[in-house]
């Protein structure tokens, strides 16, 4: 059955066509985002939801979204999606971070020019029939120092354009490498240095706990007198009340804002000041950008629903269309290794260590780790899924460690999952052979070769004659048919294991009887 996508906000007809051309059923209801109750009523019929900013995806909506696999936001900001609730539900949330980068950068440059030459006020004055040639004394941008706070995708485009205007560009960004700064032609500086040196400051960073009010009253106090401040990124990066006070005192010479703490902004501390220019969040508002993000979200969602490829997800690692088919059997292996360990672990897990050896180490191991942790936690927490697993593990204080190595043993690829609790440490290893089916190849250091079956019995015992006969007879007498029987031991007469697939579920009384057999240390039913 073809996947179904609901578009609940206005999106380009070309995006609708992309879905159709790719074989995805589309229901285009561009005004549905405003009707929360109707959206909650019908969302259960769809595998994907494509939105802009009008649709608010709340926990209430997600509760009804039984089939939903992906939410695609045409644009950067995902403030209108409850990410933790979507993650807990196993829904991938994608955005389109690059579709409107040029448009937003150009708006910041346009605001910079408007501020430097007082264009909005000069326009209003002239059109009012005044000729105030001497009132509007601007400044040149050439040779001025532009301070960029946040030199990522959009910030770097602003830097490039500013260098073309013969400006001196300095940037504060903890994630900007010295090599990248050199490539961009900017000086990487600390925030206090930027505040002291910049003639114009422009912000291009997401809003996080660390960046909220990055331009606080204290920071604004450290700026050059007469500095001009531009914000086309996110409301809340600048303390608006502190900025108004600095504008009134003359510490700040002018401000141009496209974004505000409260939007829609019908009132704001900045409004009405003669040296302030405001626009209604137009950063992404060009026909090219609107088209780009719409097409991009349609492509991304189709790729995920049809091929398992994940790009620009805010709550899961990216997986290319080429990687997806190679990853699929290893995701299954990782999840089943996790499930195996989880079903056998009865005490609190402290650490999970996952080692990838050989060819599998070249794949997107973050996705495999998520699958392994999901499998491990699911026996205790039924609701956990591949998307939510890392955050669930973090909430519970479980340390997740990843290691990659070149091939060291007999297998082209080997995944080893080790669980550490207060009482013990248990390891299980598996691989995927050419048939694409995952199998266990080692348990607690004992070699074994077993495929995963829907219903299995795991037994640890002393390696003594007669055990296999008694065990098989017991299952036969109980009417349980043995599908596969895998055995392993560390040495003659030492520790041994049996992993047996049976047809149908294993009653508790049978496990009790197996546990009572001579030489048996542990017997557990497993379900995969």
ROGU-130637 format. One record per residue (C-alpha): residue number from 1; x, z, y. Coordinates in steps of 0.1 Angstrom, whole numbers, plus 5000, padded with zeros to 4 digits. Layout:
# ROGU-130637
+------+------+------+-------+
! resi ! east !   up ! north !
+------+------+------+-------+
!  NUM !    X !    Z !     Y !
...
+------+------+------+-------+
END
This chain:
# ROGU-130637
+------+------+------+-------+
! resi ! east !   up ! north !
+------+------+------+-------+
!    1 ! 5000 ! 5000 !  5000 !
!    2 ! 5014 ! 4990 !  5034 !
!    3 ! 5022 ! 5019 !  5057 !
!    4 ! 4999 ! 5026 !  5086 !
!    5 ! 5009 ! 5034 !  5122 !
!    6 ! 4988 ! 5047 !  5150 !
!    7 ! 4998 ! 5038 !  5186 !
!    8 ! 4981 ! 5064 !  5208 !
!    9 ! 4996 ! 5055 !  5242 !
!   10 ! 5000 ! 5022 !  5261 !
!   11 ! 5027 ! 5001 !  5244 !
!   12 ! 5038 ! 4965 !  5248 !
!   13 ! 5018 ! 4940 !  5228 !
!   14 ! 5052 ! 4927 !  5216 !
!   15 ! 5058 ! 4961 !  5199 !
!   16 ! 5024 ! 4958 !  5181 !
!   17 ! 5034 ! 4924 !  5169 !
!   18 ! 5067 ! 4937 !  5155 !
!   19 ! 5048 ! 4962 !  5133 !
!   20 ! 5026 ! 4934 !  5121 !
!   21 ! 5054 ! 4910 !  5114 !
!   22 ! 5073 ! 4936 !  5094 !
!   23 ! 5042 ! 4943 !  5072 !
!   24 ! 5031 ! 4976 !  5088 !
!   25 ! 4994 ! 4981 !  5095 !
!   26 ! 4988 ! 4990 !  5132 !
!   27 ! 4959 ! 5008 !  5149 !
!   28 ! 4963 ! 5003 !  5187 !
!   29 ! 4943 ! 5030 !  5206 !
!   30 ! 4962 ! 5033 !  5239 !
!   31 ! 4939 ! 5060 !  5254 !
!   32 ! 4938 ! 5082 !  5224 !
!   33 ! 4966 ! 5104 !  5236 !
!   34 ! 4942 ! 5119 !  5262 !
!   35 ! 4917 ! 5129 !  5235 !
!   36 ! 4934 ! 5157 !  5215 !
!   37 ! 4903 ! 5164 !  5193 !
!   38 ! 4899 ! 5127 !  5183 !
!   39 ! 4936 ! 5124 !  5176 !
!   40 ! 4935 ! 5155 !  5153 !
!   41 ! 4905 ! 5141 !  5136 !
!   42 ! 4921 ! 5107 !  5126 !
!   43 ! 4958 ! 5115 !  5124 !
!   44 ! 4955 ! 5122 !  5087 !
!   45 ! 4951 ! 5085 !  5080 !
!   46 ! 4985 ! 5074 !  5092 !
!   47 ! 5021 ! 5074 !  5081 !
!   48 ! 5035 ! 5069 !  5116 !
!   49 ! 5026 ! 5078 !  5152 !
!   50 ! 5040 ! 5058 !  5181 !
!   51 ! 5037 ! 5075 !  5215 !
!   52 ! 5049 ! 5075 !  5251 !
!   53 ! 5045 ! 5106 !  5273 !
!   54 ! 5007 ! 5110 !  5274 !
!   55 ! 5002 ! 5121 !  5238 !
!   56 ! 5010 ! 5157 !  5231 !
!   57 ! 5019 ! 5163 !  5195 !
!   58 ! 5010 ! 5200 !  5190 !
!   59 ! 5011 ! 5221 !  5158 !
!   60 ! 4973 ! 5217 !  5156 !
!   61 ! 4977 ! 5179 !  5155 !
!   62 ! 5005 ! 5182 !  5129 !
!   63 ! 4984 ! 5205 !  5107 !
!   64 ! 4960 ! 5176 !  5102 !
!   65 ! 4987 ! 5150 !  5097 !
!   66 ! 4988 ! 5150 !  5059 !
!   67 ! 5005 ! 5116 !  5055 !
!   68 ! 5026 ! 5115 !  5086 !
!   69 ! 5063 ! 5107 !  5080 !
!   70 ! 5075 ! 5097 !  5114 !
!   71 ! 5068 ! 5101 !  5151 !
!   72 ! 5083 ! 5075 !  5174 !
!   73 ! 5087 ! 5082 !  5211 !
!   74 ! 5092 ! 5051 !  5233 !
!   75 ! 5116 ! 5068 !  5257 !
!   76 ! 5142 ! 5095 !  5258 !
!   77 ! 5123 ! 5128 !  5264 !
!   78 ! 5105 ! 5144 !  5234 !
!   79 ! 5092 ! 5174 !  5254 !
!   80 ! 5056 ! 5163 !  5244 !
!   81 ! 5064 ! 5167 !  5207 !
!   82 ! 5066 ! 5202 !  5190 !
!   83 ! 5099 ! 5195 !  5172 !
!   84 ! 5101 ! 5227 !  5152 !
!   85 ! 5065 ! 5221 !  5139 !
!   86 ! 5073 ! 5185 !  5131 !
!   87 ! 5105 ! 5195 !  5113 !
!   88 ! 5088 ! 5222 !  5093 !
!   89 ! 5062 ! 5195 !  5082 !
!   90 ! 5090 ! 5171 !  5072 !
!   91 ! 5082 ! 5146 !  5099 !
!   92 ! 5111 ! 5126 !  5114 !
!   93 ! 5110 ! 5125 !  5152 !
!   94 ! 5127 ! 5095 !  5168 !
!   95 ! 5133 ! 5086 !  5204 !
!   96 ! 5148 ! 5055 !  5221 !
!   97 ! 5177 ! 5069 !  5241 !
!   98 ! 5192 ! 5036 !  5251 !
!   99 ! 5163 ! 5014 !  5260 !
!  100 ! 5160 ! 5026 !  5296 !
!  101 ! 5196 ! 5037 !  5303 !
!  102 ! 5204 ! 5009 !  5327 !
!  103 ! 5171 ! 5013 !  5345 !
!  104 ! 5176 ! 5050 !  5350 !
!  105 ! 5212 ! 5045 !  5361 !
!  106 ! 5201 ! 5019 !  5386 !
!  107 ! 5174 ! 5042 !  5400 !
!  108 ! 5201 ! 5069 !  5406 !
!  109 ! 5222 ! 5043 !  5425 !
!  110 ! 5192 ! 5032 !  5445 !
!  111 ! 5185 ! 5068 !  5454 !
!  112 ! 5221 ! 5072 !  5465 !
!  113 ! 5219 ! 5042 !  5488 !
!  114 ! 5185 ! 5053 !  5502 !
!  115 ! 5199 ! 5088 !  5509 !
!  116 ! 5231 ! 5074 !  5525 !
!  117 ! 5213 ! 5051 !  5549 !
!  118 ! 5180 ! 5071 !  5553 !
!  119 ! 5161 ! 5040 !  5542 !
!  120 ! 5126 ! 5056 !  5536 !
!  121 ! 5125 ! 5074 !  5569 !
!  122 ! 5139 ! 5043 !  5588 !
!  123 ! 5113 ! 5021 !  5571 !
!  124 ! 5084 ! 5045 !  5580 !
!  125 ! 5097 ! 5047 !  5616 !
!  126 ! 5101 ! 5010 !  5621 !
!  127 ! 5067 ! 5002 !  5606 !
!  128 ! 5051 ! 5028 !  5629 !
!  129 ! 5063 ! 5006 !  5658 !
!  130 ! 5092 ! 5027 !  5669 !
!  131 ! 5127 ! 5013 !  5672 !
!  132 ! 5149 ! 5043 !  5666 !
!  133 ! 5182 ! 5026 !  5661 !
!  134 ! 5203 ! 5056 !  5672 !
!  135 ! 5183 ! 5081 !  5651 !
!  136 ! 5194 ! 5068 !  5617 !
!  137 ! 5231 ! 5072 !  5614 !
!  138 ! 5241 ! 5067 !  5578 !
!  139 ! 5273 ! 5070 !  5558 !
!  140 ! 5293 ! 5045 !  5538 !
!  141 ! 5296 ! 5050 !  5501 !
!  142 ! 5330 ! 5032 !  5499 !
!  143 ! 5358 ! 5058 !  5493 !
!  144 ! 5333 ! 5087 !  5489 !
!  145 ! 5337 ! 5110 !  5459 !
!  146 ! 5308 ! 5109 !  5435 !
!  147 ! 5305 ! 5139 !  5412 !
!  148 ! 5286 ! 5131 !  5379 !
!  149 ! 5273 ! 5161 !  5360 !
!  150 ! 5268 ! 5148 !  5324 !
!  151 ! 5288 ! 5116 !  5317 !
!  152 ! 5270 ! 5104 !  5285 !
!  153 ! 5251 ! 5072 !  5281 !
!  154 ! 5234 ! 5070 !  5315 !
!  155 ! 5261 ! 5089 !  5334 !
!  156 ! 5287 ! 5065 !  5322 !
!  157 ! 5267 ! 5035 !  5335 !
!  158 ! 5263 ! 5052 !  5369 !
!  159 ! 5301 ! 5058 !  5369 !
!  160 ! 5307 ! 5021 !  5362 !
!  161 ! 5284 ! 5010 !  5390 !
!  162 ! 5299 ! 5035 !  5414 !
!  163 ! 5334 ! 5023 !  5407 !
!  164 ! 5322 ! 4988 !  5415 !
!  165 ! 5311 ! 5002 !  5449 !
!  166 ! 5348 ! 5014 !  5454 !
!  167 ! 5338 ! 5051 !  5451 !
!  168 ! 5360 ! 5078 !  5436 !
!  169 ! 5343 ! 5092 !  5405 !
!  170 ! 5348 ! 5126 !  5390 !
!  171 ! 5328 ! 5140 !  5361 !
!  172 ! 5320 ! 5173 !  5346 !
!  173 ! 5310 ! 5171 !  5309 !
!  174 ! 5323 ! 5194 !  5282 !
!  175 ! 5317 ! 5167 !  5256 !
!  176 ! 5336 ! 5140 !  5275 !
!  177 ! 5370 ! 5133 !  5258 !
!  178 ! 5400 ! 5127 !  5279 !
!  179 ! 5403 ! 5092 !  5262 !
!  180 ! 5368 ! 5083 !  5271 !
!  181 ! 5372 ! 5095 !  5307 !
!  182 ! 5403 ! 5072 !  5309 !
!  183 ! 5383 ! 5043 !  5295 !
!  184 ! 5356 ! 5049 !  5321 !
!  185 ! 5380 ! 5052 !  5349 !
!  186 ! 5368 ! 5087 !  5359 !
!  187 ! 5386 ! 5120 !  5364 !
!  188 ! 5373 ! 5147 !  5341 !
!  189 ! 5371 ! 5180 !  5360 !
!  190 ! 5356 ! 5215 !  5357 !
!  191 ! 5323 ! 5222 !  5374 !
!  192 ! 5337 ! 5243 !  5402 !
!  193 ! 5362 ! 5215 !  5410 !
!  194 ! 5334 ! 5190 !  5411 !
!  195 ! 5313 ! 5212 !  5434 !
!  196 ! 5342 ! 5216 !  5458 !
!  197 ! 5352 ! 5179 !  5459 !
!  198 ! 5321 ! 5158 !  5456 !
!  199 ! 5305 ! 5141 !  5486 !
!  200 ! 5275 ! 5131 !  5464 !
!  201 ! 5264 ! 5149 !  5432 !
!  202 ! 5242 ! 5131 !  5406 !
!  203 ! 5229 ! 5148 !  5374 !
!  204 ! 5227 ! 5130 !  5341 !
!  205 ! 5223 ! 5157 !  5314 !
!  206 ! 5195 ! 5169 !  5292 !
!  207 ! 5177 ! 5201 !  5300 !
!  208 ! 5189 ! 5229 !  5277 !
!  209 ! 5195 ! 5266 !  5280 !
!  210 ! 5231 ! 5259 !  5291 !
!  211 ! 5221 ! 5232 !  5317 !
!  212 ! 5190 ! 5249 !  5332 !
!  213 ! 5198 ! 5255 !  5369 !
!  214 ! 5233 ! 5242 !  5365 !
!  215 ! 5230 ! 5237 !  5403 !
!  216 ! 5219 ! 5273 !  5410 !
!  217 ! 5220 ! 5290 !  5444 !
!  218 ! 5256 ! 5302 !  5436 !
!  219 ! 5267 ! 5267 !  5425 !
!  220 ! 5252 ! 5251 !  5456 !
!  221 ! 5271 ! 5276 !  5477 !
!  222 ! 5304 ! 5262 !  5463 !
!  223 ! 5296 ! 5226 !  5474 !
!  224 ! 5311 ! 5207 !  5503 !
!  225 ! 5290 ! 5212 !  5535 !
!  226 ! 5267 ! 5183 !  5539 !
!  227 ! 5268 ! 5172 !  5502 !
!  228 ! 5240 ! 5149 !  5489 !
!  229 ! 5223 ! 5157 !  5456 !
!  230 ! 5205 ! 5132 !  5433 !
!  231 ! 5185 ! 5142 !  5402 !
!  232 ! 5170 ! 5114 !  5381 !
!  233 ! 5175 ! 5133 !  5348 !
!  234 ! 5153 ! 5163 !  5342 !
!  235 ! 5134 ! 5188 !  5364 !
!  236 ! 5150 ! 5223 !  5361 !
!  237 ! 5186 ! 5212 !  5363 !
!  238 ! 5186 ! 5223 !  5400 !
!  239 ! 5171 ! 5255 !  5414 !
!  240 ! 5145 ! 5238 !  5437 !
!  241 ! 5139 ! 5269 !  5459 !
!  242 ! 5177 ! 5274 !  5463 !
!  243 ! 5181 ! 5237 !  5472 !
!  244 ! 5154 ! 5239 !  5498 !
!  245 ! 5172 ! 5269 !  5514 !
!  246 ! 5205 ! 5250 !  5514 !
!  247 ! 5188 ! 5219 !  5530 !
!  248 ! 5173 ! 5241 !  5557 !
!  249 ! 5207 ! 5257 !  5564 !
!  250 ! 5225 ! 5224 !  5564 !
!  251 ! 5248 ! 5233 !  5535 !
!  252 ! 5232 ! 5203 !  5516 !
!  253 ! 5229 ! 5172 !  5538 !
!  254 ! 5202 ! 5155 !  5517 !
!  255 ! 5185 ! 5153 !  5483 !
!  256 ! 5169 ! 5125 !  5463 !
!  257 ! 5147 ! 5136 !  5434 !
!  258 ! 5128 ! 5116 !  5408 !
!  259 ! 5121 ! 5146 !  5385 !
!  260 ! 5107 ! 5181 !  5391 !
!  261 ! 5103 ! 5214 !  5374 !
!  262 ! 5065 ! 5209 !  5373 !
!  263 ! 5051 ! 5174 !  5368 !
!  264 ! 5029 ! 5158 !  5380 !
!  265 ! 5044 ! 5173 !  5411 !
!  266 ! 5016 ! 5176 !  5436 !
!  267 ! 5034 ! 5203 !  5455 !
!  268 ! 5071 ! 5213 !  5455 !
!  269 ! 5096 ! 5233 !  5476 !
!  270 ! 5114 ! 5201 !  5484 !
!  271 ! 5084 ! 5182 !  5498 !
!  272 ! 5082 ! 5177 !  5535 !
!  273 ! 5119 ! 5182 !  5543 !
!  274 ! 5132 ! 5153 !  5565 !
!  275 ! 5163 ! 5149 !  5544 !
!  276 ! 5146 ! 5147 !  5511 !
!  277 ! 5135 ! 5115 !  5492 !
!  278 ! 5111 ! 5119 !  5463 !
!  279 ! 5098 ! 5094 !  5437 !
!  280 ! 5073 ! 5101 !  5409 !
!  281 ! 5096 ! 5101 !  5378 !
!  282 ! 5103 ! 5063 !  5380 !
!  283 ! 5137 ! 5065 !  5363 !
!  284 ! 5125 ! 5044 !  5333 !
!  285 ! 5098 ! 5024 !  5353 !
!  286 ! 5109 ! 4988 !  5351 !
!  287 ! 5092 ! 4961 !  5331 !
!  288 ! 5124 ! 4955 !  5312 !
!  289 ! 5128 ! 4991 !  5302 !
!  290 ! 5092 ! 4995 !  5292 !
!  291 ! 5095 ! 4965 !  5270 !
!  292 ! 5129 ! 4976 !  5255 !
!  293 ! 5118 ! 5010 !  5245 !
!  294 ! 5085 ! 4997 !  5230 !
!  295 ! 5103 ! 4971 !  5209 !
!  296 ! 5130 ! 4996 !  5199 !
!  297 ! 5106 ! 5022 !  5187 !
!  298 ! 5086 ! 4996 !  5167 !
!  299 ! 5118 ! 4984 !  5150 !
!  300 ! 5130 ! 5020 !  5142 !
!  301 ! 5097 ! 5032 !  5128 !
!  302 ! 5093 ! 5000 !  5107 !
!  303 ! 5129 ! 5004 !  5094 !
!  304 ! 5121 ! 5040 !  5083 !
!  305 ! 5087 ! 5034 !  5068 !
!  306 ! 5098 ! 5002 !  5049 !
!  307 ! 5135 ! 5008 !  5041 !
!  308 ! 5142 ! 5045 !  5046 !
!  309 ! 5166 ! 5038 !  5075 !
!  310 ! 5167 ! 5065 !  5101 !
!  311 ! 5180 ! 5059 !  5137 !
!  312 ! 5179 ! 5080 !  5168 !
!  313 ! 5161 ! 5109 !  5150 !
!  314 ! 5163 ! 5141 !  5169 !
!  315 ! 5158 ! 5162 !  5138 !
!  316 ! 5177 ! 5144 !  5110 !
!  317 ! 5210 ! 5125 !  5105 !
!  318 ! 5209 ! 5088 !  5111 !
!  319 ! 5209 ! 5065 !  5080 !
!  320 ! 5215 ! 5028 !  5083 !
!  321 ! 5194 ! 5002 !  5064 !
!  322 ! 5226 ! 4994 !  5044 !
!  323 ! 5232 ! 5030 !  5036 !
!  324 ! 5196 ! 5039 !  5026 !
!  325 ! 5195 ! 5022 !  4991 !
!  326 ! 5230 ! 5036 !  4983 !
!  327 ! 5220 ! 5071 !  4994 !
!  328 ! 5186 ! 5072 !  4977 !
!  329 ! 5198 ! 5081 !  4941 !
!  330 ! 5223 ! 5106 !  4955 !
!  331 ! 5196 ! 5123 !  4977 !
!  332 ! 5176 ! 5126 !  4944 !
!  333 ! 5207 ! 5140 !  4927 !
!  334 ! 5215 ! 5165 !  4955 !
!  335 ! 5179 ! 5177 !  4956 !
!  336 ! 5178 ! 5182 !  4918 !
!  337 ! 5211 ! 5200 !  4917 !
!  338 ! 5198 ! 5223 !  4945 !
!  339 ! 5165 ! 5228 !  4925 !
!  340 ! 5185 ! 5236 !  4893 !
!  341 ! 5205 ! 5263 !  4912 !
!  342 ! 5174 ! 5276 !  4931 !
!  343 ! 5154 ! 5281 !  4899 !
!  344 ! 5182 ! 5301 !  4883 !
!  345 ! 5190 ! 5323 !  4914 !
!  346 ! 5170 ! 5355 !  4917 !
!  347 ! 5189 ! 5373 !  4944 !
!  348 ! 5194 ! 5365 !  4981 !
!  349 ! 5217 ! 5335 !  4987 !
!  350 ! 5246 ! 5342 !  5010 !
!  351 ! 5264 ! 5308 !  5010 !
!  352 ! 5258 ! 5273 !  4997 !
!  353 ! 5289 ! 5252 !  4992 !
!  354 ! 5285 ! 5215 !  4985 !
!  355 ! 5315 ! 5194 !  4976 !
!  356 ! 5314 ! 5156 !  4976 !
!  357 ! 5342 ! 5138 !  4956 !
!  358 ! 5349 ! 5101 !  4954 !
!  359 ! 5327 ! 5073 !  4967 !
!  360 ! 5298 ! 5096 !  4976 !
!  361 ! 5321 ! 5113 !  5001 !
!  362 ! 5320 ! 5081 !  5021 !
!  363 ! 5282 ! 5082 !  5024 !
!  364 ! 5261 ! 5102 !  5050 !
!  365 ! 5267 ! 5136 !  5034 !
!  366 ! 5247 ! 5154 !  5060 !
!  367 ! 5215 ! 5139 !  5046 !
!  368 ! 5226 ! 5148 !  5011 !
!  369 ! 5233 ! 5184 !  5021 !
!  370 ! 5198 ! 5186 !  5036 !
!  371 ! 5184 ! 5174 !  5003 !
!  372 ! 5204 ! 5199 !  4983 !
!  373 ! 5194 ! 5228 !  5005 !
!  374 ! 5158 ! 5217 !  5003 !
!  375 ! 5159 ! 5217 !  4965 !
!  376 ! 5177 ! 5251 !  4965 !
!  377 ! 5152 ! 5268 !  4988 !
!  378 ! 5120 ! 5252 !  4975 !
!  379 ! 5115 ! 5275 !  4944 !
!  380 ! 5113 ! 5305 !  4968 !
!  381 ! 5098 ! 5287 !  4998 !
!  382 ! 5074 ! 5260 !  4987 !
!  383 ! 5069 ! 5245 !  5022 !
!  384 ! 5106 ! 5237 !  5028 !
!  385 ! 5115 ! 5199 !  5029 !
!  386 ! 5145 ! 5177 !  5034 !
!  387 ! 5140 ! 5176 !  5072 !
!  388 ! 5134 ! 5213 !  5077 !
!  389 ! 5159 ! 5227 !  5052 !
!  390 ! 5189 ! 5231 !  5075 !
!  391 ! 5169 ! 5250 !  5101 !
!  392 ! 5152 ! 5272 !  5074 !
!  393 ! 5186 ! 5281 !  5059 !
!  394 ! 5199 ! 5289 !  5094 !
!  395 ! 5169 ! 5312 !  5101 !
!  396 ! 5177 ! 5331 !  5069 !
!  397 ! 5214 ! 5335 !  5076 !
!  398 ! 5225 ! 5313 !  5047 !
!  399 ! 5259 ! 5297 !  5054 !
!  400 ! 5260 ! 5260 !  5044 !
!  401 ! 5294 ! 5245 !  5038 !
!  402 ! 5303 ! 5209 !  5032 !
!  403 ! 5335 ! 5196 !  5017 !
!  404 ! 5346 ! 5160 !  5010 !
!  405 ! 5375 ! 5150 !  4987 !
!  406 ! 5390 ! 5119 !  4972 !
!  407 ! 5381 ! 5114 !  4936 !
!  408 ! 5399 ! 5139 !  4914 !
!  409 ! 5382 ! 5137 !  4880 !
!  410 ! 5366 ! 5113 !  4855 !
!  411 ! 5337 ! 5102 !  4878 !
!  412 ! 5336 ! 5077 !  4906 !
!  413 ! 5313 ! 5101 !  4925 !
!  414 ! 5308 ! 5138 !  4919 !
!  415 ! 5286 ! 5163 !  4938 !
!  416 ! 5292 ! 5200 !  4931 !
!  417 ! 5268 ! 5226 !  4944 !
!  418 ! 5280 ! 5262 !  4944 !
!  419 ! 5256 ! 5291 !  4952 !
!  420 ! 5271 ! 5325 !  4962 !
!  421 ! 5250 ! 5357 !  4961 !
!  422 ! 5261 ! 5393 !  4963 !
!  423 ! 5262 ! 5395 !  4925 !
!  424 ! 5275 ! 5361 !  4914 !
!  425 ! 5287 ! 5326 !  4921 !
!  426 ! 5272 ! 5297 !  4902 !
!  427 ! 5283 ! 5260 !  4903 !
!  428 ! 5266 ! 5229 !  4890 !
!  429 ! 5279 ! 5193 !  4892 !
!  430 ! 5262 ! 5160 !  4889 !
!  431 ! 5267 ! 5123 !  4893 !
!  432 ! 5248 ! 5090 !  4894 !
!  433 ! 5258 ! 5064 !  4868 !
!  434 ! 5252 ! 5026 !  4871 !
!  435 ! 5216 ! 5030 !  4859 !
!  436 ! 5209 ! 5048 !  4892 !
!  437 ! 5196 ! 5079 !  4874 !
!  438 ! 5211 ! 5113 !  4884 !
!  439 ! 5225 ! 5136 !  4857 !
!  440 ! 5241 ! 5170 !  4853 !
!  441 ! 5277 ! 5168 !  4841 !
!  442 ! 5290 ! 5204 !  4844 !
!  443 ! 5274 ! 5238 !  4846 !
!  444 ! 5296 ! 5269 !  4854 !
!  445 ! 5327 ! 5250 !  4844 !
!  446 ! 5312 ! 5238 !  4811 !
!  447 ! 5310 ! 5201 !  4805 !
!  448 ! 5276 ! 5188 !  4796 !
!  449 ! 5257 ! 5154 !  4799 !
!  450 ! 5220 ! 5157 !  4807 !
!  451 ! 5194 ! 5138 !  4826 !
!  452 ! 5168 ! 5158 !  4846 !
!  453 ! 5135 ! 5159 !  4829 !
!  454 ! 5101 ! 5171 !  4843 !
!  455 ! 5102 ! 5202 !  4820 !
!  456 ! 5134 ! 5217 !  4807 !
!  457 ! 5147 ! 5249 !  4791 !
!  458 ! 5181 ! 5262 !  4801 !
!  459 ! 5199 ! 5286 !  4777 !
!  460 ! 5232 ! 5304 !  4780 !
!  461 ! 5245 ! 5318 !  4747 !
!  462 ! 5275 ! 5328 !  4727 !
!  463 ! 5289 ! 5299 !  4706 !
!  464 ! 5279 ! 5311 !  4671 !
!  465 ! 5267 ! 5292 !  4641 !
!  466 ! 5230 ! 5290 !  4635 !
!  467 ! 5218 ! 5292 !  4671 !
!  468 ! 5208 ! 5255 !  4674 !
!  469 ! 5188 ! 5256 !  4642 !
!  470 ! 5169 ! 5288 !  4651 !
!  471 ! 5163 ! 5275 !  4687 !
!  472 ! 5150 ! 5241 !  4675 !
!  473 ! 5128 ! 5257 !  4648 !
!  474 ! 5113 ! 5281 !  4673 !
!  475 ! 5103 ! 5252 !  4696 !
!  476 ! 5090 ! 5232 !  4667 !
!  477 ! 5069 ! 5261 !  4654 !
!  478 ! 5054 ! 5264 !  4689 !
!  479 ! 5044 ! 5227 !  4690 !
!  480 ! 5069 ! 5219 !  4717 !
!  481 ! 5085 ! 5184 !  4712 !
!  482 ! 5121 ! 5181 !  4721 !
!  483 ! 5128 ! 5150 !  4742 !
!  484 ! 5166 ! 5154 !  4748 !
!  485 ! 5191 ! 5181 !  4738 !
!  486 ! 5223 ! 5186 !  4757 !
!  487 ! 5250 ! 5211 !  4746 !
!  488 ! 5283 ! 5223 !  4760 !
!  489 ! 5308 ! 5251 !  4755 !
!  490 ! 5340 ! 5263 !  4772 !
!  491 ! 5358 ! 5269 !  4738 !
!  492 ! 5351 ! 5275 !  4702 !
!  493 ! 5333 ! 5308 !  4698 !
!  494 ! 5331 ! 5312 !  4736 !
!  495 ! 5303 ! 5307 !  4762 !
!  496 ! 5279 ! 5279 !  4755 !
!  497 ! 5249 ! 5263 !  4772 !
!  498 ! 5219 ! 5243 !  4761 !
!  499 ! 5198 ! 5221 !  4784 !
!  500 ! 5167 ! 5209 !  4766 !
!  501 ! 5140 ! 5186 !  4778 !
!  502 ! 5106 ! 5192 !  4762 !
!  503 ! 5072 ! 5175 !  4765 !
!  504 ! 5048 ! 5196 !  4784 !
!  505 ! 5051 ! 5230 !  4801 !
!  506 ! 5069 ! 5259 !  4784 !
!  507 ! 5047 ! 5290 !  4780 !
!  508 ! 5062 ! 5323 !  4791 !
!  509 ! 5059 ! 5338 !  4755 !
!  510 ! 5082 ! 5310 !  4742 !
!  511 ! 5109 ! 5318 !  4767 !
!  512 ! 5106 ! 5354 !  4757 !
!  513 ! 5111 ! 5344 !  4721 !
!  514 ! 5141 ! 5323 !  4729 !
!  515 ! 5155 ! 5351 !  4750 !
!  516 ! 5152 ! 5374 !  4719 !
!  517 ! 5172 ! 5350 !  4696 !
!  518 ! 5206 ! 5364 !  4685 !
!  519 ! 5235 ! 5354 !  4708 !
!  520 ! 5212 ! 5343 !  4737 !
!  521 ! 5222 ! 5357 !  4771 !
!  522 ! 5197 ! 5340 !  4793 !
!  523 ! 5167 ! 5316 !  4789 !
!  524 ! 5149 ! 5300 !  4818 !
!  525 ! 5122 ! 5273 !  4821 !
!  526 ! 5131 ! 5246 !  4847 !
!  527 ! 5107 ! 5221 !  4864 !
!  528 ! 5119 ! 5190 !  4882 !
+------+------+------+-------+
END
